[in-house]
Amino acid sequence: MLRQILLAVALIAAPVAVFSAWEVWVAPPPQLASAPNALGDMTPFKTIVTDVQASAAKGDLAAAATRITDLETAWDDGEDKLRPLDEAQWGGLDGKIDAALKALRATPPQAATVTETLAALQTALDDPGAAVGTGGVQMVSGIAVTDAGGHPISCEVMLTELASQLALKPNTEAASLQAKATERCNADDDAHADAFSAQALALLR
């Protein structure tokens, strides 16, 4: 009788042990929760993106490109308020917006890329904390060109700093790099614009 009881216990315990081992060693770990939204209500931006997506879905990429300019303007107007709230979250969203702008302003724009970048942007606006990268600060010529999340610093910010430095220390080579940075910034290519600005700033040290 005792042997039968011990056997029954063993038969119950074995599957439990196997299941526990699966949980610990095989099952994938739970996803880490993203940081809470520190930027506040993103509804005005989401509304514009929804309009852009609707135009893109109809195949009217010209209308989509026109409407997304409203997002660019609203985002730039809100930078002074939003950016200090959370630099990393602002930078993450800024990168997603730049990607959508670049996709719609390509020559010619590719519908699949437009759809993909707009979807990624809408997702990031739903959860700004999830848009924070982990790439760390990247440097060019000893000058930081990204935030701690690996997102490019706003090219307008870099160019403003460069202009102030050039006013104090005129330099032909740095001015040439400034022109290249401005061209790339106007094309919504923050990464390359920042690289040119950093090289110019390094010359003015």
C-alpha positions as CSV (number, residue, x, y, z in Angstrom):
1,M,0.0,0.0,0.0
2,L,2.8,2.4,0.9
3,R,4.6,1.6,-2.3
4,Q,1.5,2.4,-4.3
5,I,1.1,5.8,-2.6
6,L,4.8,6.6,-3.2
7,L,4.4,5.6,-6.9
8,A,1.3,7.9,-7.3
9,V,3.2,10.8,-5.7
10,A,6.1,10.2,-8.1
11,L,3.8,10.1,-11.1
12,I,2.2,13.4,-10.2
13,A,5.5,15.1,-9.3
14,A,7.3,14.2,-12.5
15,P,5.2,16.2,-14.9
16,V,5.2,19.1,-12.5
17,A,9.0,19.1,-12.4
18,V,9.2,18.8,-16.2
19,F,6.8,21.7,-16.7
20,S,8.8,23.8,-14.2
21,A,12.0,23.0,-16.0
22,W,10.3,24.0,-19.3
23,E,9.2,27.3,-17.8
24,V,12.7,28.1,-16.5
25,W,15.0,26.8,-19.3
26,V,12.9,26.6,-22.5
27,A,10.0,29.0,-22.3
28,P,10.9,32.5,-23.6
29,P,11.3,35.2,-20.9
30,P,8.6,37.7,-20.5
31,Q,8.9,40.9,-22.4
32,L,10.2,43.9,-20.4
33,A,7.6,46.6,-20.0
34,S,8.4,49.8,-21.8
35,A,8.9,53.0,-19.9
36,P,5.7,54.9,-19.0
37,N,4.7,57.7,-21.5
38,A,6.3,60.8,-20.2
39,L,5.3,63.1,-23.1
40,G,1.6,63.3,-22.3
41,D,-1.3,63.3,-24.7
42,M,-0.2,62.4,-28.2
43,T,-3.8,62.5,-29.7
44,P,-3.2,65.6,-31.9
45,F,-0.2,64.0,-33.5
46,K,-2.0,60.6,-33.8
47,T,-5.0,62.3,-35.6
48,I,-2.7,63.7,-38.2
49,V,-1.0,60.4,-38.8
50,T,-4.4,58.7,-39.1
51,D,-5.3,61.2,-41.9
52,V,-2.0,60.6,-43.6
53,Q,-2.5,56.8,-43.4
54,A,-6.0,57.2,-44.9
55,S,-4.6,59.1,-47.9
56,A,-1.8,56.6,-48.4
57,A,-4.3,53.7,-48.2
58,K,-6.2,55.3,-51.1
59,G,-3.0,55.6,-53.1
60,D,-2.9,59.4,-52.9
61,L,0.6,59.8,-51.7
62,A,0.7,63.4,-52.8
63,A,-2.1,64.2,-50.3
64,A,-0.4,62.1,-47.7
65,A,2.8,64.1,-48.2
66,T,1.0,67.4,-47.9
67,R,-0.8,66.3,-44.7
68,I,2.3,65.0,-43.0
69,T,3.8,68.5,-43.2
70,D,1.2,69.5,-40.6
71,L,2.7,66.8,-38.3
72,E,6.2,68.2,-39.0
73,T,5.1,71.7,-38.1
74,A,3.1,70.6,-35.0
75,W,6.0,68.4,-33.7
76,D,8.6,71.2,-34.2
77,D,6.3,73.7,-32.5
78,G,5.9,71.4,-29.5
79,E,9.6,70.6,-29.2
80,D,10.4,73.2,-26.5
81,K,7.7,71.7,-24.3
82,L,8.0,68.0,-25.1
83,R,11.7,67.4,-25.3
84,P,12.5,68.4,-21.7
85,L,9.9,66.0,-20.4
86,D,11.9,63.0,-21.7
87,E,14.8,63.4,-24.1
88,A,14.9,59.7,-25.0
89,Q,11.2,59.3,-25.7
90,W,11.2,62.6,-27.7
91,G,14.2,61.4,-29.6
92,G,12.6,58.0,-30.4
93,L,9.4,59.7,-31.8
94,D,11.4,62.3,-33.6
95,G,13.3,59.4,-35.4
96,K,10.0,57.7,-36.4
97,I,8.6,61.0,-37.7
98,D,11.8,61.6,-39.8
99,A,11.5,58.1,-41.3
100,A,7.9,58.8,-42.3
101,L,8.8,62.2,-43.8
102,K,11.7,60.7,-45.7
103,A,9.5,57.9,-47.1
104,L,6.8,60.3,-48.3
105,R,9.3,62.8,-49.7
106,A,11.3,60.2,-51.6
107,T,11.5,60.4,-55.4
108,P,9.3,58.6,-56.1
109,P,7.7,57.5,-52.7
110,Q,7.3,53.7,-52.4
111,A,3.9,52.8,-51.1
112,A,5.1,49.8,-49.0
113,T,7.8,51.9,-47.3
114,V,5.3,54.7,-46.6
115,T,2.8,52.2,-45.1
116,E,5.5,50.6,-43.0
117,T,6.9,53.8,-41.6
118,L,3.5,55.3,-40.8
119,A,2.5,52.1,-39.0
120,A,5.7,52.3,-36.9
121,L,5.1,55.9,-36.2
122,Q,1.5,55.3,-35.1
123,T,2.6,52.5,-32.8
124,A,5.3,54.7,-31.3
125,L,2.8,57.5,-30.6
126,D,0.6,54.9,-28.9
127,D,3.5,54.0,-26.6
128,P,6.4,56.6,-26.6
129,G,8.2,54.6,-24.0
130,A,8.6,51.6,-26.4
131,A,10.2,53.9,-29.0
132,V,13.3,54.5,-26.8
133,G,16.3,52.8,-28.3
134,T,19.3,51.2,-26.6
135,G,22.1,52.2,-29.0
136,G,23.9,54.5,-26.6
137,V,25.5,57.8,-27.5
138,Q,27.3,57.8,-30.8
139,M,30.2,60.2,-31.6
140,V,31.6,61.7,-34.8
141,S,34.9,63.5,-34.5
142,G,34.5,63.5,-30.7
143,I,31.0,65.2,-30.9
144,A,27.9,63.4,-29.8
145,V,25.4,63.0,-32.7
146,T,22.8,60.8,-30.9
147,D,21.1,60.8,-27.6
148,A,21.5,57.9,-25.0
149,G,18.9,55.9,-27.0
150,G,21.0,56.0,-30.2
151,H,18.6,58.4,-31.9
152,P,20.1,61.2,-34.0
153,I,20.1,64.6,-32.3
154,S,17.7,67.1,-34.1
155,C,19.7,68.4,-37.0
156,E,18.3,71.9,-36.4
157,V,19.8,71.8,-32.9
158,M,23.2,70.8,-34.3
159,L,23.0,73.5,-37.0
160,T,22.1,76.2,-34.5
161,E,25.1,75.4,-32.4
162,L,27.3,75.3,-35.5
163,A,26.1,78.7,-36.7
164,S,26.8,80.3,-33.4
165,Q,30.4,78.8,-33.4
166,L,31.0,79.9,-37.0
167,A,30.0,83.4,-36.1
168,L,32.8,83.5,-33.5
169,K,35.4,81.5,-35.6
170,P,34.8,81.9,-39.3
171,N,36.3,78.8,-41.1
172,T,35.9,78.0,-44.8
173,E,36.1,74.2,-44.4
174,A,33.6,74.3,-41.6
175,A,31.2,76.5,-43.6
176,S,31.4,74.0,-46.5
177,L,30.4,71.2,-44.1
178,Q,27.6,73.5,-42.7
179,A,26.2,73.7,-46.2
180,K,26.2,69.9,-46.6
181,A,24.6,69.5,-43.2
182,T,21.9,72.0,-44.1
183,E,21.1,70.2,-47.3
184,R,20.8,66.9,-45.5
185,C,18.7,68.4,-42.7
186,N,16.3,69.8,-45.3
187,A,16.0,66.3,-46.7
188,D,15.0,65.0,-43.2
189,D,18.3,63.1,-43.0
190,D,19.3,63.9,-39.4
191,A,22.0,61.2,-39.2
192,H,24.1,62.5,-42.1
193,A,23.3,66.1,-41.3
194,D,24.6,65.6,-37.7
195,A,27.7,63.9,-39.0
196,F,28.6,66.9,-41.1
197,S,27.8,69.3,-38.3
198,A,29.9,67.3,-35.9
199,Q,32.9,67.4,-38.3
200,A,32.5,71.1,-38.6
201,L,32.2,71.7,-34.9
202,A,35.3,69.6,-34.4
203,L,37.3,71.9,-36.7
204,L,36.2,74.9,-34.6
205,R,37.4,73.6,-31.3
